[in-house]
Amino acid sequence: MQVFPHKLKKATSTRTGKIIVLIISIIILAAAGGAVFYWYTYKKKIIRNKLVDTVHKKTDGLYSLRYDNLSLDEVAGDLVISNLTLAYDSAKYEALLMEKDAPPILLNIAIPSISVLGVKTPRALLDKEIVGKKILINNPVINIIYTNTGKDSAKNIPDKEVYEQILGELNMIKVDSLEISGAQITTSNLKTGRKNIQLLNTFIRLTDVAVDSASWEDNSRLLFSKQILLSCEKVSWPSNNGLYNYSADSVLLNTASSSAQIKKFVINPVLREDAFVKSLSTQDDRFDFQINNIRVHQINMQELFNEKLIADSLLIGSSSFKIYRDLSIKRDKKNRVGSYPHQAVEHIPIPVLVRKVTVSNTFVEYKEKNPRTNQAGKVQFHDVYATITNLTNHKDAIKENNVMTANITTNFLNKALLKVVWTFYLRHPRGKFNVRGNMAGMHFKDANSITEPMGPATMEDGRLANLQFNFAGNDYGITGTVKMLYDDLKISLLERDEGSKELDKKALATLAASIIIKKSNPQGKKDDPRVINVQMERDTNRSIFYLVWKSLFKGIKETAGIKK
């Protein structure tokens, strides 16, 4: 079973800060430039021409700036621009494309209202400094268009060049706060027109914004500000294969508290189970996830804006993970060596170090349809509580500590307490891991929801007293021990007659099984419990969970005396 969803393209959230810099740069430049030229000339016409010419010149003719009205209050130092648009010239883009100098990103921006409030006129006139109280940008609609051409501008434009371009001929820009409210942001593909990420009702506040040479050297600032508050009502995007919709609700990032949170993250399958299976050429897992109350604490914000996630803790509240697989269609032939969970962490496209992840009050279900019975069995884990320590792919962190652990406590089928500890060795050349577990007692009949559709067999009687296992594995196999203590085991094997939907007992096979099966472990009060040594070669087409389950099942069967 494969528990990780399809890999997404590198998340654009790590670029969002720099994209915002570019957007804010244009807006501040336009607003501040307008204020400066107004106080230099006192003529709206010159302001309009200068703003338009500045944007056209600085974008090498790719963008044009338009607005309906500009309102000025000389005494208060206020400037209000209405219905501003910034749009790219498609003809100019095509010319740049022919010259192999086209940008990887294009922008279309429409802003109903921009207000620059409380600008100190004398400083603007005498010192070429824009010092004001607030810049307000209301309800902007921003479309970020990926052209899939050229270099990655977010990585190749030097930050200092951005800061110098914002200033232009000015010596300093300083405002108490800059607020963007009600923003609708969409990313799309130029060639296909397909929308990718959509951000609804986004709010951004930059506090104590200063753009000059001194603030550039101030390491406590991000995006030229002392504090950033970002909230978004909803972020959504489709999967590359069109089988899923992803969404995150109530996203909040606060640099003052070094924290981030998401109320709900959902992986929602587009198709129902049967339709999903019909859409596949080979077997695959269908994911239906809802992850609630995600909170990240003590984030290194400087590193975050440098595309690195370093944080003390990540907490996940009450959540649900459902996975479905139909075994009636053929498997693919993909070699899955290198896809264990700790190896998947290594392949995260940005450096990550989260010292502790905590998952609480979570439900996990794996549902599998058996073609022999045409029925699906559900393996369910209730009230999952898990802690993962040292979740990292950061090379320096791994040099100090190369062990990642996952300590899990849950109720198996809501009947028996199960504790499992995974130990993963990061960057190990053969994917080394250990896993050990202990499950408390339960009646065997309680497992019939699994054994009947997936066995097919009915547990008629008996009680599990305790199950222990301890395995060591790698990319190619596993070894370990299984110890299962139980009493009065009785099993009936099942079969489905042709044309029937019901499963009936196989009398002869059940009789044979009753002779072979060892009904208890230990068999007598004075006997030592049977401990089964397990050694299995990995099917490299399958996951780590399949390897561990098959090894555990092998130990359980052999404890009961079943060799096949």
C-alpha positions as CSV (number, residue, x, y, z in Angstrom):
1,M,0.0,0.0,0.0
2,Q,1.3,3.5,-0.9
3,V,0.4,6.1,1.7
4,F,1.9,9.2,0.1
5,P,-0.1,11.1,-2.5
6,H,1.1,11.9,-5.9
7,K,4.1,14.2,-5.9
8,L,3.2,17.7,-6.7
9,K,5.3,20.2,-8.6
10,K,7.4,22.2,-6.3
11,A,5.0,24.3,-4.2
12,T,4.9,27.9,-5.4
13,S,4.4,29.0,-1.8
14,T,8.2,29.3,-1.3
15,R,8.3,31.8,-4.2
16,T,5.2,33.7,-3.0
17,G,7.3,36.1,-0.8
18,K,9.5,37.1,-3.7
19,I,6.5,37.4,-6.1
20,I,4.9,39.6,-3.5
21,V,8.1,41.7,-3.4
22,L,7.8,42.3,-7.2
23,I,4.1,43.1,-7.0
24,I,4.6,45.5,-4.0
25,S,7.6,47.0,-5.7
26,I,5.6,48.0,-8.8
27,I,2.7,49.3,-6.6
28,I,5.0,51.3,-4.2
29,L,7.0,52.6,-7.1
30,A,3.8,53.8,-8.8
31,A,2.3,55.3,-5.7
32,A,5.5,56.8,-4.4
33,G,6.5,58.1,-7.8
34,G,3.2,59.7,-8.2
35,A,3.5,61.5,-4.9
36,V,7.0,62.7,-5.6
37,F,6.2,64.1,-9.0
38,Y,3.1,65.7,-7.7
39,W,4.9,67.7,-5.1
40,Y,7.6,68.5,-7.6
41,T,5.2,69.7,-10.3
42,Y,1.7,70.2,-8.8
43,K,0.2,68.9,-12.0
44,K,-1.8,65.7,-12.4
45,K,-1.1,65.4,-16.1
46,I,2.6,65.2,-15.5
47,I,2.1,62.6,-12.8
48,R,0.0,60.5,-15.1
49,N,2.6,60.7,-17.9
50,K,5.5,60.1,-15.5
51,L,3.8,57.0,-13.9
52,V,3.0,55.5,-17.2
53,D,6.4,56.2,-18.7
54,T,8.2,54.9,-15.5
55,V,6.5,51.5,-15.6
56,H,6.9,51.2,-19.4
57,K,10.6,52.1,-19.2
58,K,11.4,49.9,-16.2
59,T,9.7,46.8,-17.7
60,D,11.3,47.4,-21.1
61,G,8.0,48.0,-22.7
62,L,6.4,44.8,-21.6
63,Y,3.9,46.4,-19.2
64,S,1.6,49.3,-19.4
65,L,-0.1,51.2,-16.5
66,R,-3.5,52.8,-16.6
67,Y,-5.8,54.4,-14.0
68,D,-9.1,56.3,-14.1
69,N,-8.6,59.0,-11.5
70,L,-6.0,60.5,-9.2
71,S,-7.1,62.5,-6.2
72,L,-4.7,64.8,-4.2
73,D,-4.8,66.5,-0.9
74,E,-1.7,68.7,-0.6
75,V,-2.2,69.7,3.1
76,A,-2.8,66.1,4.4
77,G,-0.3,64.6,2.0
78,D,-2.8,62.1,0.7
79,L,-2.9,60.5,-2.7
80,V,-5.7,58.2,-4.0
81,I,-5.6,56.4,-7.3
82,S,-8.7,54.6,-8.6
83,N,-9.1,51.6,-11.0
84,L,-5.4,51.1,-11.6
85,T,-4.4,48.3,-14.0
86,L,-1.1,46.8,-14.9
87,A,-1.1,44.6,-18.0
88,Y,1.5,42.9,-20.2
89,D,1.7,43.6,-23.9
90,S,1.2,40.2,-25.7
91,A,2.9,41.5,-28.9
92,K,6.0,42.6,-26.8
93,Y,6.0,39.2,-25.1
94,E,5.9,37.4,-28.5
95,A,8.8,39.6,-29.6
96,L,10.8,38.7,-26.5
97,L,9.9,35.0,-27.1
98,M,11.4,35.2,-30.6
99,E,14.5,36.8,-29.1
100,K,14.6,34.0,-26.5
101,D,14.4,36.6,-23.8
102,A,10.9,36.0,-22.6
103,P,10.2,36.1,-18.8
104,P,9.0,33.0,-17.0
105,I,6.2,34.9,-15.3
106,L,3.7,37.5,-16.6
107,L,1.4,39.6,-14.4
108,N,-2.0,41.1,-14.9
109,I,-3.1,43.3,-12.0
110,A,-6.3,45.3,-11.4
111,I,-6.7,47.4,-8.3
112,P,-9.9,49.4,-7.6
113,S,-8.2,51.7,-5.1
114,I,-4.8,52.6,-3.9
115,S,-4.4,55.2,-1.1
116,V,-1.1,56.7,0.1
117,L,-1.8,58.6,3.3
118,G,0.1,61.2,5.4
119,V,3.1,61.8,3.2
120,K,5.4,64.5,4.6
121,T,5.6,66.9,1.7
122,P,8.8,68.9,2.7
123,R,10.9,65.7,3.0
124,A,9.6,64.6,-0.4
125,L,10.5,67.9,-1.9
126,L,13.9,68.6,-0.3
127,D,15.4,65.2,0.6
128,K,13.8,62.9,-2.0
129,E,12.4,60.8,0.8
130,I,8.9,59.5,0.8
131,V,7.8,59.2,4.5
132,G,4.2,58.5,5.2
133,K,1.7,56.8,7.5
134,K,0.0,54.2,5.4
135,I,-0.4,52.7,1.9
136,L,-3.8,50.9,1.4
137,I,-4.4,48.6,-1.6
138,N,-8.0,47.4,-1.7
139,N,-9.4,44.3,-3.5
140,P,-6.7,43.8,-6.0
141,V,-7.1,41.0,-8.6
142,I,-3.7,39.5,-9.5
143,N,-3.2,36.9,-12.2
144,I,0.3,35.3,-12.2
145,I,0.9,33.6,-15.5
146,Y,3.6,31.0,-15.9
147,T,5.1,31.0,-19.4
148,N,7.5,28.0,-18.9
149,T,10.2,30.0,-20.7
150,G,13.3,31.8,-19.7
151,K,15.1,31.7,-16.3
152,D,13.4,31.6,-13.0
153,S,13.1,35.3,-12.2
154,A,12.4,34.7,-8.6
155,K,15.9,33.2,-8.3
156,N,17.8,35.3,-10.8
157,I,16.8,38.9,-10.0
158,P,19.3,40.0,-7.3
159,D,17.5,41.3,-4.2
160,K,19.5,44.5,-4.1
161,E,18.5,45.2,-7.7
162,V,14.9,45.0,-6.6
163,Y,15.5,47.4,-3.7
164,E,17.3,49.9,-5.9
165,Q,14.5,49.7,-8.5
166,I,11.9,50.4,-5.9
167,L,13.8,53.6,-4.9
168,G,14.5,54.8,-8.4
169,E,15.7,58.4,-7.9
170,L,14.6,58.5,-4.2
171,N,16.9,58.1,-1.2
172,M,14.3,56.4,1.0
173,I,10.7,55.2,1.2
174,K,9.3,54.7,4.7
175,V,5.7,54.1,5.8
176,D,4.2,52.9,9.0
177,S,2.2,50.2,7.4
178,L,1.3,48.8,4.0
179,E,-2.0,46.8,3.7
180,I,-3.4,44.7,0.9
181,S,-6.9,43.6,1.6
182,G,-9.4,41.4,-0.2
183,A,-6.8,40.2,-2.8
184,Q,-7.8,37.5,-5.3
185,I,-4.7,35.9,-6.6
186,T,-4.6,33.2,-9.4
187,T,-1.8,31.4,-11.1
188,S,-2.3,30.0,-14.5
189,N,-0.5,28.5,-17.5
190,L,-0.1,30.7,-20.6
191,K,-0.2,27.9,-23.1
192,T,-3.1,25.9,-21.7
193,G,-5.0,28.7,-19.9
194,R,-5.5,26.2,-17.1
195,K,-5.8,27.8,-13.6
196,N,-3.5,26.4,-11.0
197,I,-3.4,27.9,-7.5
198,Q,-6.1,30.3,-6.4
199,L,-6.0,32.4,-3.3
200,L,-9.3,34.0,-2.2
201,N,-9.7,37.0,0.1
202,T,-6.1,37.4,0.9
203,F,-4.9,40.0,3.4
204,I,-1.3,41.2,3.8
205,R,0.0,43.8,6.3
206,L,3.6,45.0,6.3
207,T,4.4,47.0,9.4
208,D,7.2,49.6,9.6
209,V,8.2,49.4,6.0
210,A,11.6,51.0,5.1
211,V,13.4,50.9,1.8
212,D,16.9,52.3,1.9
213,S,20.5,51.1,2.2
214,A,20.3,50.9,6.0
215,S,17.1,48.8,6.1
216,W,18.6,46.5,3.5
217,E,21.4,45.6,5.9
218,D,18.9,45.1,8.8
219,N,18.6,41.3,9.2
220,S,15.5,41.6,11.3
221,R,13.5,42.8,8.3
222,L,11.5,40.7,5.8
223,L,10.2,42.3,2.6
224,F,11.7,45.6,4.0
225,S,9.3,45.4,7.0
226,K,9.6,44.6,10.7
227,Q,6.5,42.5,10.8
228,I,4.3,40.6,8.2
229,L,0.8,39.3,8.8
230,L,-0.7,37.3,6.0
231,S,-4.1,35.6,6.0
232,C,-6.0,33.9,3.2
233,E,-9.5,32.6,3.3
234,K,-8.8,29.7,1.0
235,V,-6.0,28.4,-1.2
236,S,-7.0,25.7,-3.8
237,W,-5.4,23.9,-6.7
238,P,-5.9,20.7,-8.8
239,S,-3.5,17.8,-9.0
240,N,-1.5,17.4,-12.2
241,N,-3.4,14.3,-13.2
242,G,-6.8,15.9,-12.6
243,L,-7.8,13.2,-10.1
244,Y,-7.7,15.4,-7.0
245,N,-8.6,18.8,-5.8
246,Y,-6.4,20.3,-3.0
247,S,-7.5,23.1,-0.7
248,A,-6.3,24.9,2.4
249,D,-8.8,27.0,4.5
250,S,-8.0,29.9,6.8
251,V,-4.3,30.2,6.2
252,L,-2.4,32.5,8.6
253,L,1.3,33.5,8.7
254,N,2.5,35.9,11.4
255,T,6.2,36.8,11.6
256,A,5.7,38.5,15.0
257,S,4.9,35.2,16.6
258,S,7.0,33.1,14.2
259,S,4.0,30.9,13.5
260,A,1.7,29.7,10.8
261,Q,-1.6,27.8,10.9
262,I,-4.1,26.2,8.5
263,K,-7.6,25.5,9.8
264,K,-8.2,22.6,7.3
265,F,-6.2,21.0,4.4
266,V,-8.1,18.6,2.2
267,I,-7.1,16.2,-0.5
268,N,-10.4,15.5,-2.2
269,P,-10.7,12.8,-4.9
270,V,-12.7,14.0,-8.0
271,L,-14.1,10.6,-8.7
272,R,-16.0,8.0,-6.6
273,E,-14.2,4.7,-5.9
274,D,-15.5,2.7,-8.9
275,A,-15.0,5.6,-11.3
276,F,-11.5,6.2,-9.9
277,V,-10.5,2.6,-10.5
278,K,-11.9,2.7,-14.1
279,S,-9.8,5.8,-14.9
280,L,-6.6,3.9,-14.1
281,S,-4.6,1.6,-16.3
282,T,-2.8,0.0,-13.3
283,Q,-3.5,-0.2,-9.6
284,D,-3.1,2.9,-7.5
285,D,-4.2,4.2,-4.1
286,R,-7.2,6.6,-3.9
287,F,-6.6,9.2,-1.2
288,D,-9.3,11.0,0.7
289,F,-7.6,13.1,3.4
290,Q,-8.8,15.9,5.7
291,I,-6.1,17.4,8.0
292,N,-7.4,19.8,10.6
293,N,-5.9,22.5,12.8
294,I,-2.3,22.5,11.4
295,R,-0.1,24.7,13.5
296,V,3.6,25.4,13.0
297,H,5.5,27.1,15.8
298,Q,8.9,28.9,16.1
299,I,9.5,29.1,12.4
300,N,12.7,30.7,11.3
301,M,11.2,33.4,9.1
302,Q,14.4,34.6,7.5
303,E,15.1,31.0,6.3
304,L,11.4,30.6,5.2
305,F,11.8,33.5,2.8
306,N,15.0,31.9,1.6
307,E,13.0,28.8,0.7
308,K,13.9,26.8,3.8
309,L,11.4,25.5,6.4
310,I,13.0,25.3,9.9
311,A,10.6,25.1,12.8
312,D,10.5,23.7,16.4
313,S,7.1,22.0,16.1
314,L,4.2,21.1,13.9
315,L,0.9,20.1,15.4
316,I,-2.0,18.4,13.6
317,G,-5.4,18.1,15.3
318,S,-8.4,15.7,14.7
319,S,-7.9,14.4,11.1
320,S,-9.0,11.7,8.8
321,F,-6.9,9.6,6.3
322,K,-8.7,7.2,4.0
323,I,-7.0,5.1,1.4
324,Y,-8.7,2.7,-1.1
325,R,-7.2,0.2,-3.5
326,D,-8.9,-2.3,-5.9
327,L,-6.8,-5.4,-6.5
328,S,-8.8,-6.5,-9.5
329,I,-6.7,-4.5,-12.0
330,K,-3.1,-5.2,-12.8
331,R,-0.2,-3.7,-10.9
332,D,2.3,-1.4,-12.6
333,K,5.9,-2.6,-12.9
334,K,7.5,0.4,-11.2
335,N,10.6,-0.2,-9.0
336,R,9.9,1.5,-5.7
337,V,13.3,1.3,-4.2
338,G,14.1,4.7,-2.7
339,S,10.4,5.6,-1.9
340,Y,10.3,4.7,1.8
341,P,8.9,7.5,4.0
342,H,12.4,8.7,5.2
343,Q,13.6,8.6,1.6
344,A,10.6,10.6,0.4
345,V,11.5,13.3,3.0
346,E,15.0,13.5,1.5
347,H,13.3,14.3,-1.9
348,I,11.3,17.3,-0.6
349,P,12.5,20.1,-3.0
350,I,13.4,22.5,-0.2
351,P,15.5,22.1,3.0
352,V,13.2,21.1,5.9
353,L,13.9,20.7,9.6
354,V,10.9,20.2,12.0
355,R,12.1,19.0,15.3
356,K,8.8,17.5,16.4
357,V,5.6,16.7,14.7
358,T,2.5,15.8,16.8
359,V,-0.6,14.2,15.4
360,S,-3.6,13.7,17.7
361,N,-7.1,12.2,17.7
362,T,-6.8,11.0,14.1
363,F,-8.6,8.3,12.1
364,V,-6.8,6.1,9.5
365,E,-8.5,3.6,7.2
366,Y,-7.1,1.3,4.5
367,K,-9.8,-0.2,2.4
368,E,-8.9,-3.0,-0.1
369,K,-11.2,-4.8,-2.6
370,N,-10.4,-8.5,-3.1
371,P,-11.3,-9.8,-6.6
372,R,-11.8,-13.3,-5.2
373,T,-14.6,-12.2,-2.9
374,N,-15.6,-9.0,-4.8
375,Q,-15.8,-7.4,-1.4
376,A,-13.7,-4.8,0.4
377,G,-12.1,-5.1,3.8
378,K,-11.3,-2.1,6.0
379,V,-8.3,-2.0,8.3
380,Q,-9.1,0.9,10.7
381,F,-7.1,2.7,13.3
382,H,-9.0,5.0,15.7
383,D,-7.7,7.7,18.0
384,V,-4.3,7.8,16.5
385,Y,-1.7,9.8,18.5
386,A,1.7,10.1,16.9
387,T,5.0,12.0,17.5
388,I,7.6,12.3,14.8
389,T,11.0,13.6,15.8
390,N,13.8,15.1,13.6
391,L,11.7,15.3,10.4
392,T,14.5,16.6,8.2
393,N,16.4,16.5,4.9
394,H,18.8,19.2,6.0
395,K,22.3,18.0,5.5
396,D,23.8,19.7,8.5
397,A,21.0,18.5,10.8
398,I,21.5,14.9,9.5
399,K,25.2,15.1,10.3
400,E,24.3,15.9,13.9
401,N,21.5,13.3,14.1
402,N,20.6,10.9,11.3
403,V,17.7,9.2,13.2
404,M,14.0,10.1,12.6
405,T,11.5,8.3,14.8
406,A,7.7,7.9,14.7
407,N,6.1,6.8,17.9
408,I,2.4,5.8,17.3
409,T,-0.4,4.8,19.7
410,T,-3.8,3.8,18.3
411,N,-6.8,1.6,18.7
412,F,-6.8,-1.2,16.1
413,L,-10.4,-1.6,14.8
414,N,-11.4,0.4,17.8
415,K,-10.9,-2.9,19.8
416,A,-7.2,-3.3,20.8
417,L,-4.5,-0.9,21.9
418,L,-1.6,-0.9,19.4
419,K,1.7,0.8,19.9
420,V,4.3,1.0,17.1
421,V,7.7,2.6,17.0
422,W,9.4,3.3,13.6
423,T,13.1,4.2,13.5
424,F,14.4,5.6,10.2
425,Y,18.0,6.2,9.4
426,L,18.2,9.3,7.2
427,R,20.4,9.2,4.1
428,H,21.3,5.6,4.7
429,P,22.5,4.1,1.4
430,R,20.2,1.1,1.7
431,G,17.2,2.8,3.4
432,K,17.7,1.2,6.8
433,F,14.8,1.2,9.2
434,N,13.5,-0.6,12.3
435,V,9.9,-1.2,13.5
436,R,8.6,-2.7,16.6
437,G,5.1,-3.0,18.0
438,N,2.8,-4.4,20.7
439,M,-0.9,-5.0,20.5
440,A,-3.1,-5.8,23.5
441,G,-5.9,-8.4,23.6
442,M,-9.0,-8.7,21.6
443,H,-11.5,-11.3,20.4
444,F,-10.6,-12.8,17.1
445,K,-14.3,-12.4,16.0
446,D,-13.7,-8.6,16.0
447,A,-11.3,-9.0,13.1
448,N,-13.9,-10.6,10.8
449,S,-14.6,-7.3,9.0
450,I,-11.1,-7.8,7.6
451,T,-10.6,-11.6,7.4
452,E,-13.9,-12.4,5.6
453,P,-13.6,-10.1,2.5
454,M,-9.7,-10.3,2.4
455,G,-9.0,-13.8,3.7
456,P,-11.6,-15.1,2.9
457,A,-12.0,-16.7,6.4
458,T,-14.3,-16.4,9.4
459,M,-12.8,-16.3,12.9
460,E,-15.3,-18.5,14.8
461,D,-13.8,-18.3,18.2
462,G,-10.7,-17.4,20.2
463,R,-9.0,-14.5,21.9
464,L,-5.7,-12.7,21.3
465,A,-3.9,-12.1,24.5
466,N,-0.9,-10.2,23.1
467,L,1.0,-9.6,19.8
468,Q,4.6,-8.4,19.6
469,F,6.8,-7.9,16.6
470,N,10.3,-6.5,16.1
471,F,11.8,-6.1,12.6
472,A,14.9,-4.6,11.0
473,G,14.7,-3.8,7.3
474,N,16.1,-2.0,4.3
475,D,15.4,-1.4,0.6
476,Y,15.6,-5.1,-0.2
477,G,14.3,-7.2,2.7
478,I,13.4,-7.6,6.4
479,T,14.2,-9.9,9.3
480,G,12.8,-10.1,12.8
481,T,10.5,-11.9,15.2
482,V,6.8,-12.3,15.8
483,K,5.3,-13.5,19.2
484,M,1.5,-14.0,19.3
485,L,-0.1,-15.3,22.5
486,Y,-3.7,-16.5,22.1
487,D,-6.3,-19.2,23.1
488,D,-9.1,-21.3,21.5
489,L,-8.5,-20.2,17.9
490,K,-11.1,-21.6,15.5
491,I,-11.3,-20.6,11.8
492,S,-13.7,-21.4,9.0
493,L,-12.5,-20.9,5.4
494,L,-15.0,-19.3,2.9
495,E,-15.7,-19.4,-0.8
496,R,-18.1,-17.7,-3.1
497,D,-20.1,-19.8,-5.5
498,E,-20.3,-18.7,-9.1
499,G,-23.1,-16.2,-9.6
500,S,-23.5,-15.7,-5.9
501,K,-22.7,-12.5,-3.9
502,E,-22.5,-14.4,-0.6
503,L,-19.6,-16.2,1.0
504,D,-20.2,-19.8,2.2
505,K,-18.1,-22.0,4.4
506,K,-15.7,-24.5,2.7
507,A,-16.5,-27.6,4.7
508,L,-13.6,-29.8,3.6
509,A,-11.0,-27.0,3.7
510,T,-12.2,-25.9,7.1
511,L,-11.9,-29.4,8.4
512,A,-8.4,-29.6,7.1
513,A,-7.6,-26.3,8.7
514,S,-9.0,-27.3,12.0
515,I,-6.6,-30.3,12.1
516,I,-3.6,-28.2,11.1
517,I,-4.2,-25.1,13.2
518,K,-2.6,-24.8,16.6
519,K,-5.4,-23.6,18.8
520,S,-3.3,-21.9,21.5
521,N,0.1,-20.3,22.1
522,P,1.5,-21.6,24.4
523,Q,-0.2,-25.0,23.9
524,G,0.1,-26.0,27.5
525,K,0.6,-24.2,30.8
526,K,4.2,-25.5,31.1
527,D,5.1,-24.9,27.5
528,D,7.2,-21.9,26.3
529,P,5.4,-19.6,23.8
530,R,6.3,-20.1,20.2
531,V,8.3,-17.2,18.7
532,I,8.6,-17.1,14.9
533,N,11.7,-15.9,13.2
534,V,10.8,-14.1,10.0
535,Q,13.0,-13.3,7.0
536,M,11.5,-11.9,3.8
537,E,12.8,-10.5,0.6
538,R,11.2,-7.3,-0.5
539,D,9.0,-7.1,-3.6
540,T,10.6,-3.9,-4.9
541,N,7.3,-3.1,-6.7
542,R,5.6,-2.6,-3.3
543,S,5.8,-0.2,-0.3
544,I,7.4,-0.4,3.1
545,F,4.0,-1.0,4.7
546,Y,3.2,-4.0,2.5
547,L,6.7,-5.5,3.4
548,V,6.0,-5.0,7.1
549,W,2.4,-6.3,6.9
550,K,3.4,-9.4,4.9
551,S,6.2,-10.2,7.4
552,L,3.9,-9.8,10.3
553,F,1.2,-11.9,8.6
554,K,3.8,-14.6,7.9
555,G,4.7,-14.7,11.6
556,I,1.0,-14.9,12.7
557,K,0.2,-17.7,10.2
558,E,3.3,-19.8,11.2
559,T,2.5,-19.3,14.9
560,A,-1.0,-20.8,14.2
561,G,0.7,-23.7,12.3
562,I,-0.2,-22.5,8.8
563,K,2.8,-22.8,6.4
564,K,1.0,-21.7,3.2
